[in-house]
Amino acid sequence: MYFGYVRPTHDDQNVSTQIQRLSTINDIQIVEEKHDSAKNRMALDHMIENLQNGDRIYVFKLYNLADSSRHLIELLGEVEQKGASLISLHENIDTSKDEGYSFIEIVRHLVQFQSDVISEKTKSGLNEAQKKGNIAGRPRKPDENVQKAIVMYNSKNYSLAEIKEATGISKSTLYRNLEN
């Protein structure tokens, strides 16, 4: 049996891109995860549990299947143990083929996979923070403190340490604002 595993990602929330790519394979049964969380992946667990010898799991990208290198290795071990195989369309990986990959190809795919993991988790974290009303980036110092620091500096009555203690403005922030 051919299974196409899909789950929501930041760039494909409704999994339409993944389904479109996987539906080109004849007789594929789409297994869809309803959430993008790394926990409680019931559809994945059920699919892996019911794999039989000769079954194939198709994914658009490795990240759609696993959330980390360790998770990917665990899943590959389970798939191999069941006599099944994994095919990733984007990375052009087919574990059913006997011919091996060169070490450079393996490393390149692992680096790209890890990059996808980091990118997806960063996007997800920024999206969650934005939903909560948080703004990404370094917090800005209130303008009144910067102005107060400039006045103190220009008065020549305070040391940089005293200015920082009174206003919370660092030396580099003060000098940067003095240039403007």
C-alpha positions as a Markdown table, in Angstrom:
| # | Residue | x | y | z |
|---|---|---|---|---|
| 1 | Met | 0.0 | 0.0 | 0.0 |
| 2 | Tyr | 1.2 | 3.5 | -0.7 |
| 3 | Phe | 0.6 | 6.1 | 2.0 |
| 4 | Gly | 1.1 | 9.9 | 1.5 |
| 5 | Tyr | 1.7 | 11.5 | 4.9 |
| 6 | Val | 0.9 | 15.3 | 5.2 |
| 7 | Arg | 0.7 | 17.7 | 8.0 |
| 8 | Pro | 0.3 | 21.5 | 8.3 |
| 9 | Thr | 3.4 | 23.7 | 8.2 |
| 10 | His | 3.8 | 27.4 | 8.4 |
| 11 | Asp | 4.0 | 27.7 | 4.6 |
| 12 | Asp | 1.3 | 25.1 | 3.9 |
| 13 | Gln | -1.3 | 25.4 | 6.6 |
| 14 | Asn | -4.1 | 23.6 | 4.7 |
| 15 | Val | -1.6 | 21.0 | 3.3 |
| 16 | Ser | -2.8 | 21.7 | -0.3 |
| 17 | Thr | 0.7 | 21.9 | -1.7 |
| 18 | Gln | 1.7 | 18.6 | -0.2 |
| 19 | Ile | -1.5 | 16.8 | -1.3 |
| 20 | Gln | -1.1 | 18.3 | -4.8 |
| 21 | Arg | 2.4 | 16.8 | -5.1 |
| 22 | Leu | 1.5 | 13.5 | -3.6 |
| 23 | Ser | -1.6 | 13.0 | -5.6 |
| 24 | Thr | 0.4 | 12.4 | -8.7 |
| 25 | Ile | 1.2 | 8.9 | -7.3 |
| 26 | Asn | -1.3 | 6.2 | -8.4 |
| 27 | Asp | -3.3 | 4.5 | -5.7 |
| 28 | Ile | -2.0 | 6.6 | -2.8 |
| 29 | Gln | -3.9 | 6.9 | 0.4 |
| 30 | Ile | -3.4 | 10.3 | 2.0 |
| 31 | Val | -2.8 | 10.2 | 5.8 |
| 32 | Glu | -3.4 | 13.8 | 7.1 |
| 33 | Glu | -2.4 | 15.1 | 10.5 |
| 34 | Lys | -4.8 | 17.9 | 11.6 |
| 35 | His | -2.2 | 19.9 | 13.5 |
| 36 | Asp | 1.5 | 20.9 | 13.2 |
| 37 | Ser | 2.5 | 20.1 | 16.7 |
| 38 | Ala | 5.3 | 17.6 | 17.3 |
| 39 | Lys | 3.2 | 16.0 | 20.1 |
| 40 | Asn | 0.2 | 13.7 | 19.7 |
| 41 | Arg | 0.8 | 12.8 | 16.1 |
| 42 | Met | -2.0 | 10.2 | 16.1 |
| 43 | Ala | -2.2 | 9.8 | 12.3 |
| 44 | Leu | 1.5 | 9.2 | 12.0 |
| 45 | Asp | 1.6 | 6.8 | 14.9 |
| 46 | His | -1.4 | 4.9 | 13.5 |
| 47 | Met | 0.1 | 4.7 | 10.0 |
| 48 | Ile | 3.5 | 3.5 | 11.3 |
| 49 | Glu | 1.8 | 0.9 | 13.6 |
| 50 | Asn | -0.1 | -0.6 | 10.7 |
| 51 | Leu | 2.7 | -0.7 | 8.2 |
| 52 | Gln | 3.2 | -4.0 | 6.4 |
| 53 | Asn | 6.1 | -5.4 | 4.4 |
| 54 | Gly | 6.4 | -3.7 | 1.1 |
| 55 | Asp | 4.3 | -0.6 | 2.1 |
| 56 | Arg | 5.7 | 2.8 | 1.0 |
| 57 | Ile | 5.3 | 6.1 | 2.8 |
| 58 | Tyr | 5.5 | 9.2 | 0.6 |
| 59 | Val | 6.2 | 12.7 | 1.9 |
| 60 | Phe | 6.7 | 15.9 | 0.0 |
| 61 | Lys | 9.6 | 17.0 | 2.3 |
| 62 | Leu | 11.3 | 15.2 | 5.2 |
| 63 | Tyr | 10.2 | 17.9 | 7.6 |
| 64 | Asn | 6.6 | 16.9 | 6.9 |
| 65 | Leu | 7.4 | 13.6 | 8.5 |
| 66 | Ala | 9.8 | 14.4 | 11.4 |
| 67 | Asp | 10.6 | 17.4 | 13.6 |
| 68 | Ser | 14.2 | 16.7 | 14.3 |
| 69 | Ser | 17.1 | 14.5 | 13.1 |
| 70 | Arg | 16.6 | 12.2 | 16.1 |
| 71 | His | 12.9 | 11.8 | 15.3 |
| 72 | Leu | 13.7 | 11.1 | 11.6 |
| 73 | Ile | 16.2 | 8.4 | 12.5 |
| 74 | Glu | 13.7 | 6.8 | 14.9 |
| 75 | Leu | 11.0 | 6.8 | 12.3 |
| 76 | Leu | 13.3 | 5.4 | 9.6 |
| 77 | Gly | 14.2 | 2.6 | 12.0 |
| 78 | Glu | 10.5 | 1.7 | 12.6 |
| 79 | Val | 9.8 | 1.9 | 8.8 |
| 80 | Glu | 12.7 | -0.4 | 8.0 |
| 81 | Gln | 11.8 | -2.8 | 10.8 |
| 82 | Lys | 8.3 | -3.2 | 9.3 |
| 83 | Gly | 9.9 | -3.9 | 5.8 |
| 84 | Ala | 8.4 | -0.7 | 4.4 |
| 85 | Ser | 10.2 | 2.2 | 2.7 |
| 86 | Leu | 10.1 | 6.0 | 2.7 |
| 87 | Ile | 10.1 | 8.2 | -0.3 |
| 88 | Ser | 10.7 | 12.0 | 0.0 |
| 89 | Leu | 9.8 | 13.8 | -3.3 |
| 90 | His | 11.6 | 17.1 | -2.6 |
| 91 | Glu | 14.9 | 15.5 | -1.4 |
| 92 | Asn | 14.6 | 12.7 | -4.0 |
| 93 | Ile | 15.2 | 10.0 | -1.4 |
| 94 | Asp | 13.9 | 6.5 | -1.8 |
| 95 | Thr | 14.9 | 4.0 | 0.9 |
| 96 | Ser | 13.6 | 1.1 | -1.2 |
| 97 | Lys | 16.4 | 1.4 | -3.7 |
| 98 | Asp | 19.4 | -0.8 | -3.3 |
| 99 | Glu | 21.9 | 1.7 | -4.6 |
| 100 | Gly | 23.3 | 4.0 | -1.9 |
| 101 | Tyr | 23.8 | 7.7 | -1.7 |
| 102 | Ser | 27.2 | 9.3 | -1.6 |
| 103 | Phe | 28.3 | 10.7 | 1.7 |
| 104 | Ile | 28.1 | 14.2 | 0.3 |
| 105 | Glu | 24.5 | 13.7 | -0.7 |
| 106 | Ile | 23.5 | 12.4 | 2.7 |
| 107 | Val | 25.2 | 15.3 | 4.5 |
| 108 | Arg | 23.6 | 17.8 | 2.2 |
| 109 | His | 20.1 | 16.4 | 2.8 |
| 110 | Leu | 20.7 | 16.3 | 6.6 |
| 111 | Val | 21.8 | 19.9 | 6.6 |
| 112 | Gln | 18.8 | 20.9 | 4.5 |
| 113 | Phe | 16.5 | 18.9 | 6.8 |
| 114 | Gln | 18.0 | 20.5 | 9.9 |
| 115 | Ser | 17.7 | 24.0 | 8.3 |
| 116 | Asp | 14.0 | 23.2 | 7.5 |
| 117 | Val | 13.4 | 22.2 | 11.1 |
| 118 | Ile | 14.9 | 25.4 | 12.4 |
| 119 | Ser | 13.2 | 27.6 | 9.9 |
| 120 | Glu | 9.8 | 26.0 | 10.6 |
| 121 | Lys | 10.1 | 26.2 | 14.3 |
| 122 | Thr | 11.3 | 29.9 | 14.1 |
| 123 | Lys | 8.3 | 30.8 | 11.9 |
| 124 | Ser | 6.0 | 29.0 | 14.2 |
| 125 | Gly | 7.4 | 30.8 | 17.3 |
| 126 | Leu | 7.3 | 34.2 | 15.6 |
| 127 | Asn | 3.7 | 33.5 | 14.5 |
| 128 | Glu | 2.6 | 32.5 | 18.0 |
| 129 | Ala | 4.4 | 35.6 | 19.5 |
| 130 | Gln | 2.6 | 37.8 | 17.0 |
| 131 | Lys | -0.8 | 36.3 | 17.9 |
| 132 | Lys | 0.0 | 37.1 | 21.6 |
| 133 | Gly | 0.8 | 40.7 | 20.6 |
| 134 | Asn | 4.5 | 40.5 | 21.1 |
| 135 | Ile | 6.8 | 42.3 | 18.6 |
| 136 | Ala | 9.9 | 40.4 | 17.3 |
| 137 | Gly | 13.3 | 41.9 | 17.8 |
| 138 | Arg | 15.2 | 43.8 | 20.5 |
| 139 | Pro | 13.0 | 45.9 | 22.7 |
| 140 | Arg | 13.3 | 49.7 | 22.1 |
| 141 | Lys | 14.3 | 51.9 | 25.0 |
| 142 | Pro | 11.7 | 54.6 | 25.7 |
| 143 | Asp | 12.6 | 57.9 | 23.9 |
| 144 | Glu | 12.3 | 59.9 | 27.2 |
| 145 | Asn | 15.2 | 57.9 | 28.7 |
| 146 | Val | 17.3 | 58.5 | 25.6 |
| 147 | Gln | 16.6 | 62.2 | 25.7 |
| 148 | Lys | 17.4 | 62.3 | 29.4 |
| 149 | Ala | 20.7 | 60.5 | 28.8 |
| 150 | Ile | 21.6 | 63.0 | 26.0 |
| 151 | Val | 20.8 | 65.9 | 28.3 |
| 152 | Met | 22.9 | 64.4 | 31.1 |
| 153 | Tyr | 25.8 | 63.7 | 28.8 |
| 154 | Asn | 25.7 | 67.2 | 27.3 |
| 155 | Ser | 25.7 | 68.8 | 30.8 |
| 156 | Lys | 29.2 | 67.2 | 31.4 |
| 157 | Asn | 28.2 | 66.7 | 35.1 |
| 158 | Tyr | 27.7 | 62.9 | 34.9 |
| 159 | Ser | 30.0 | 60.0 | 34.0 |
| 160 | Leu | 28.8 | 57.3 | 31.5 |
| 161 | Ala | 28.3 | 54.9 | 34.4 |
| 162 | Glu | 26.0 | 57.4 | 36.2 |
| 163 | Ile | 24.1 | 58.0 | 33.0 |
| 164 | Lys | 23.6 | 54.3 | 32.4 |
| 165 | Glu | 22.5 | 53.8 | 36.0 |
| 166 | Ala | 20.0 | 56.7 | 36.0 |
| 167 | Thr | 18.5 | 56.0 | 32.5 |
| 168 | Gly | 19.3 | 52.4 | 31.6 |
| 169 | Ile | 20.8 | 53.6 | 28.3 |
| 170 | Ser | 24.1 | 51.9 | 27.4 |
| 171 | Lys | 27.2 | 53.8 | 26.2 |
| 172 | Ser | 26.8 | 52.5 | 22.6 |
| 173 | Thr | 23.1 | 53.5 | 22.5 |
| 174 | Leu | 23.9 | 56.9 | 23.8 |
| 175 | Tyr | 26.7 | 57.5 | 21.3 |
| 176 | Arg | 24.5 | 56.2 | 18.4 |
| 177 | Asn | 21.8 | 58.6 | 19.4 |
| 178 | Leu | 24.3 | 61.5 | 19.7 |
| 179 | Glu | 25.3 | 60.9 | 16.1 |
| 180 | Asn | 21.8 | 61.3 | 14.9 |
